[in-house]
């Protein structure tokens, strides 16, 4: 710890050594369960301009450092341990939006997206907000165009990312609404789907895409696709033929 703090206080913050030292200090405090110190150093990372594309050290499926993303994930875990579920949710949302996971692998990217969705749903359930837990999980179960969120990605394997989502959310829906009732409300909501044209991807490499939104049980669902040929009818057809919706009709 002394050596890493020496680097922090004496090396320029533009150096790779500095970035790794700060990350090591944060991780060490987390591992020895000094939560308040870990939170302090975690926020130093989040306020930094560290290069998330630095080489990673978490294995072959995580080629980049992703300083900000992993810090959010770890801070969410720390606040979960502190039973502060509002803050745990806060950092899960930061990991899913402002500090999104960096990867060239669509498989690795969607794996992280699904994990974050499960985490957010769990925190909502602990807080007694079943409606929001269902909303998070259903939005993930129908938002299946991975390349929309990672246009230049490669390495997409034939994995059913959403089976675990369906396994968790379908019993919740059955208990809270009833699967048949939810199915009919979803079908009707998709008749009012709103579609917008946007550009996605890195600067100077942006591509055409579509986003769609609809309201179901007072919650706004948002999804995206690179298939710019979709319209209201064809997009509704795609959603109604997902594994999640098929699960709604199973006995």
HELIX and SHEET records of a PDB file:
HELIX    1   1 UNK A    2  UNK A   10  1                                   9    
HELIX    2   2 UNK A   16  UNK A   31  1                                  16    
HELIX    3   3 UNK A   35  UNK A   46  1                                  12    
HELIX    4   4 UNK A   67  UNK A   81  1                                  15    
HELIX    5   5 UNK A   85  UNK A   96  1                                  12    
HELIX    6   6 UNK A  106  UNK A  126  1                                  21    
HELIX    7   7 UNK A  130  UNK A  142  1                                  13    
HELIX    8   8 UNK A  146  UNK A  149  1                                   4    
HELIX    9   9 UNK A  163  UNK A  176  1                                  14    
HELIX   10  10 UNK A  179  UNK A  189  1                                  11    
HELIX   11  11 UNK A  190  UNK A  192  5                                   3    
HELIX   12  12 UNK A  232  UNK A  240  1                                   9    
HELIX   13  13 UNK A  243  UNK A  249  1                                   7    
SHEET    1   A 3 UNK A 194  UNK A 200  0                                        
SHEET    2   A 3 UNK A 207  UNK A 216 -1                                        
SHEET    3   A 3 UNK A 219  UNK A 225 -1                                        
END                                                                             
